[in-house]
Amino acid sequence: MSKVTVIGDGGWGTALALLLNSKGVRTSLWSYSREYALFLDRDRENVKFLKGIKIPKGIIITSDMNIVDDCDFVVFAVPCEHIRSVADRFRSTGIKKIVSAAKGIEDKTFKCPSSILAEYFPKSHIAALSGPSISHEVALNLPTTVVLAGKGDWRNDVQNLLSTETFRVYTSEDVTGVELGGALKNVIAIAAGISDSLGFGTNAKAALLTRGLAEITRLGVAMGADARTFSGLSGLGDLATTCMSALSRNRWFGEEIGKGKSVSEVLAATEMAVEGMRTCRSAYHLAKEHKVEMPITAKVYEIIYEGKEPRGAVRELMTRELKKEH
């Protein structure tokens, strides 16, 4: 029987723990907070991040770092902004195989999660899991398809272990593309939320997805990714889900901003990480560094960090110099 620890008690980490447990895997869920771990162990419901879903008794819930000992692999499912501090706590544990289920780009270093983890676990095999995967739907066993990017045959073992009748896993070797797709789509989702709150309709949403994917692809290729990756699950697939789902916290964040609320007001209303907000800042600077045009990302950056009025940002996007599509 395989043994896996999921590090991170958010909705995604909890959903992955439920999935693994359903396959008979000896599954542990690690929480940064001892108090919340005790609460989860007692009440068996993640009321903060996955409300309404019961956690089976078979899943061990703990804040003990020794829980990763003798694991076949470990899943890091913590927000990108916290992945460095959490990895540092586990760096002496001897983890050999890691699946990064985090999405984002770190401030200042502009590194994706697998690169951050590689600093702390230089001898470990690391793969990245991404794709259209709303946590609540995965927990309810609704059909979901994702992609696992990494090198080596061990990736196929993880693919088999995670796959079920309702959770299908494809593999890829394009770690850069898979992680960038999973991160950058959150920026476009913020734009989609703003568009929704302003009542701009389906045409505008379709345009945001299409042109958003174009600029995501441009930056990804400039950073060494395969352009084809962005037409796949971690690109178009994840983008569509995040921009359309009522459960998307990044789309929700954009919607609240579009209503005229300040960033601090919106963040105060949720305990969930809004990855797209920080990713937007990183993407904005990466675009400048690689001399890549990302007009939607630039306007989201101006709205969030410079206080630009959303309708004015849309007007500027729509009246840019006319050009060919490709």
C-alpha positions in Angstrom: 0.0 0.0 0.0 1.3 3.4 -1.0 1.9 6.2 1.6 1.4 9.8 0.7 1.4 13.0 2.7 -0.4 16.1 1.4 1.2 19.3 2.8 -1.4 22.0 3.0 -5.0 21.9 4.5 -6.6 24.2 1.9 -9.4 23.2 -0.4 -7.1 21.7 -3.0 -4.9 19.8 -0.6 -8.0 18.4 1.2 -9.5 17.4 -2.1 -6.3 15.6 -3.2 -6.2 13.8 0.2 -9.8 12.6 -0.3 -8.9 11.4 -3.8 -5.9 9.4 -2.6 -7.8 7.9 0.4 -10.5 6.7 -2.0 -7.9 4.6 -3.7 -6.8 2.9 -0.6 -3.6 5.0 -0.2 -2.4 5.6 3.3 -3.0 9.3 3.2 -2.0 12.1 5.7 -3.0 15.7 5.5 -0.6 18.2 7.1 -1.7 21.5 8.5 0.6 24.4 9.4 -1.6 25.2 12.4 -1.7 22.7 15.3 -5.0 24.1 16.4 -6.7 23.8 13.0 -5.3 20.2 12.6 -6.9 19.3 15.9 -10.2 20.9 14.8 -10.1 19.0 11.5 -9.3 15.8 13.2 -12.2 16.2 15.6 -14.9 17.6 13.3 -13.8 16.0 10.0 -14.9 18.9 7.9 -12.7 21.7 6.4 -15.2 24.5 7.1 -12.7 27.2 6.0 -11.8 25.9 2.6 -14.0 22.9 1.6 -17.3 23.3 3.5 -19.8 20.5 3.4 -17.4 17.7 2.5 -16.7 15.1 5.2 -13.2 13.9 5.7 -13.0 10.1 6.3 -11.4 8.8 9.5 -8.9 7.0 7.4 -7.1 10.2 6.6 -4.5 11.2 9.2 -4.6 14.9 10.0 -1.6 16.3 11.8 0.8 19.2 12.2 3.7 16.8 12.9 6.5 17.2 10.3 7.6 13.6 10.9 4.5 12.5 9.0 6.4 12.6 5.8 8.8 9.9 6.9 8.8 6.8 4.5 6.3 8.4 2.1 6.3 7.2 -1.5 5.8 10.9 -2.4 4.7 14.2 -0.9 2.2 16.7 -2.3 2.9 20.3 -1.7 -0.5 22.1 -1.9 0.2 25.4 -0.1 -0.2 28.8 -1.7 2.8 30.0 -3.7 3.4 32.8 -1.3 3.9 30.4 1.6 5.7 27.5 -0.2 9.2 28.7 0.6 8.6 29.0 4.3 6.8 25.6 4.5 9.5 23.9 2.4 12.2 25.3 4.7 10.4 23.5 7.6 10.7 20.2 5.8 14.1 20.5 4.2 15.8 18.2 6.6 13.2 15.4 6.4 14.7 13.6 3.3 11.7 13.8 1.0 12.6 12.1 -2.3 9.6 12.5 -4.5 7.5 15.7 -4.6 4.4 16.7 -6.5 3.8 20.5 -6.5 0.1 21.3 -6.6 0.7 25.0 -6.1 0.0 27.7 -8.7 1.7 31.0 -8.8 4.8 33.0 -9.5 6.9 34.2 -6.5 7.4 37.9 -5.9 10.9 39.2 -6.6 12.5 35.9 -7.7 9.8 35.3 -10.4 10.1 31.5 -9.7 7.3 29.0 -10.1 6.7 26.5 -7.2 8.8 23.6 -8.6 11.8 25.8 -8.8 11.4 27.0 -5.3 11.1 23.5 -4.0 14.2 22.5 -5.9 16.2 24.9 -3.8 15.2 23.1 -0.6 15.2 19.5 -2.0 18.0 19.5 -4.6 18.2 15.7 -4.7 14.5 15.1 -5.0 12.4 14.3 -8.1 9.8 17.1 -8.5 6.7 17.2 -10.8 4.0 19.8 -11.2 0.3 19.1 -11.2 -2.0 21.6 -12.9 -5.2 21.9 -14.9 -8.9 22.8 -14.5 -9.6 21.4 -11.1 -12.0 23.3 -8.8 -11.5 21.7 -5.4 -15.1 21.3 -4.5 -15.9 19.5 -7.8 -12.9 17.1 -7.3 -14.1 16.4 -3.8 -17.6 15.5 -5.1 -16.0 13.1 -7.7 -17.2 15.1 -10.7 -15.2 14.4 -13.8 -11.9 16.2 -13.8 -8.8 16.1 -16.1 -5.4 17.4 -15.2 -1.8 17.2 -16.3 1.3 16.2 -14.4 4.6 17.6 -15.7 8.0 16.2 -14.8 10.9 14.1 -15.8 11.6 10.4 -15.2 9.5 7.2 -15.0 8.4 7.9 -11.5 6.0 10.4 -13.0 4.1 7.5 -14.5 3.7 5.9 -11.1 2.2 9.1 -9.8 -0.1 9.3 -12.8 -1.4 5.8 -12.1 -1.8 6.5 -8.4 -3.8 9.7 -8.8 -6.0 8.5 -11.7 -9.6 7.3 -10.9 -12.8 6.9 -12.9 -13.5 10.6 -12.3 -10.0 12.1 -12.1 -7.9 11.6 -15.3 -4.2 12.5 -15.3 -2.2 13.2 -18.5 1.6 13.6 -18.4 3.9 16.2 -19.9 7.6 17.1 -19.8 7.0 20.8 -20.1 7.2 21.8 -16.5 7.7 25.5 -17.3 4.7 25.7 -19.6 2.4 23.7 -17.2 3.3 25.9 -14.3 3.1 29.2 -16.2 -0.3 28.3 -17.6 -1.6 27.4 -14.1 -0.3 30.7 -12.7 -1.0 33.2 -15.4 -4.6 32.2 -16.0 -5.4 33.6 -12.6 -4.6 37.1 -13.8 -7.0 36.8 -16.7 -9.6 35.4 -14.3 -9.4 38.7 -12.3 -10.0 40.5 -15.6 -13.0 38.2 -16.3 -14.4 39.0 -12.8 -14.1 42.7 -13.4 -15.8 42.3 -16.8 -18.6 40.3 -15.2 -19.2 42.9 -12.5 -19.4 45.7 -15.1 -22.0 43.7 -17.0 -19.9 43.5 -20.2 -21.5 40.2 -21.3 -20.4 37.0 -23.1 -18.6 38.7 -26.0 -16.2 40.5 -23.6 -15.6 37.3 -21.7 -14.8 35.3 -24.9 -12.4 38.1 -26.0 -10.6 38.1 -22.6 -10.1 34.3 -22.7 -8.9 34.4 -26.3 -6.6 37.4 -26.1 -5.6 36.4 -22.6 -4.4 33.0 -23.8 -2.5 34.7 -26.6 -0.5 36.8 -24.1 0.0 33.9 -21.7 1.5 31.9 -24.6 3.7 34.8 -25.7 5.3 35.0 -22.3 5.5 31.3 -21.8 7.4 30.8 -25.2 9.7 33.6 -24.3 10.6 31.8 -21.0 11.3 28.5 -22.8 7.9 26.7 -22.7 6.3 24.7 -25.6 3.5 26.8 -27.2 1.4 23.7 -27.5 1.2 23.4 -23.7 -1.0 26.5 -23.6 -3.7 24.9 -25.8 -3.9 22.1 -23.3 -5.3 21.4 -19.8 -3.0 23.8 -17.9 -3.5 26.5 -20.5 -6.9 26.8 -22.2 -8.5 24.3 -19.9 -7.5 25.9 -16.6 -8.1 29.4 -18.1 -11.7 28.5 -19.1 -12.6 27.0 -15.7 -11.1 29.9 -13.7 -12.7 32.6 -15.7 -16.2 31.0 -15.8 -16.6 29.2 -12.4 -18.6 30.9 -9.6 -16.2 29.0 -7.3 -13.1 30.7 -8.7 -11.7 33.0 -6.0 -9.6 34.9 -8.6 -12.7 35.6 -10.7 -14.5 36.6 -7.5 -11.7 38.9 -6.5 -12.0 40.7 -9.8 -15.7 40.9 -9.5 -15.4 42.6 -6.1 -12.8 45.0 -7.4 -15.1 45.8 -10.4 -17.8 46.8 -7.8 -15.5 49.6 -6.6 -14.1 47.9 -3.5 -10.5 48.3 -2.5 -8.0 45.5 -2.6 -7.7 45.5 1.2 -11.5 45.3 1.6 -11.7 42.3 -0.7 -8.8 40.4 0.9 -10.3 41.0 4.3 -13.4 39.2 3.3 -11.7 35.8 2.6 -9.1 33.5 4.2 -8.4 31.9 0.8 -5.2 33.0 -1.1 -5.9 35.1 -4.2 -2.9 33.9 -6.2 -3.7 36.0 -9.3 -3.1 39.2 -7.4 0.6 38.5 -6.7 1.1 36.6 -9.9 -0.1 39.7 -11.8 2.7 41.8 -10.3 5.3 39.1 -11.3 3.9 38.7 -14.8 3.9 42.4 -15.3 7.6 42.6 -14.6 8.4 39.4 -16.4 6.7 40.8 -19.5 9.0 43.9 -19.4 12.0 41.7 -18.8 11.3 39.5 -21.8 9.9 42.4 -23.9 6.6 40.6 -24.3 3.4 42.5 -24.9 0.7 41.6 -22.3 -1.9 44.4 -22.5 -4.6 42.6 -20.3 -2.1 41.8 -17.6 -0.8 45.3 -17.7 -4.3 46.8 -17.2 -5.1 44.4 -14.3 -1.8 45.5 -12.7 -2.7 49.1 -13.1 -6.2 48.5 -11.6 -4.8 46.6 -8.6 -1.6 48.4 -7.8 -2.0 51.9 -9.3 -5.7 52.5 -8.7 -6.8 52.8 -12.3 -10.5 52.9 -12.8 -11.7 49.6 -14.4 -13.9 51.2 -17.1 -11.1 53.5 -18.1 -8.8 50.4 -18.4 -11.2 48.7 -20.6 -11.6 51.7 -22.8 -7.8 51.9 -23.2 -7.7 48.2 -24.2 -10.4 48.6 -26.8 -8.9 51.7 -28.4 -5.3 50.4 -28.7 -3.6 50.5 -32.1 -5.4 48.2 -34.6 -3.4 45.2 -35.8 -3.5 41.7 -37.2 -4.8 38.9 -35.0 -1.7 36.7 -35.4 
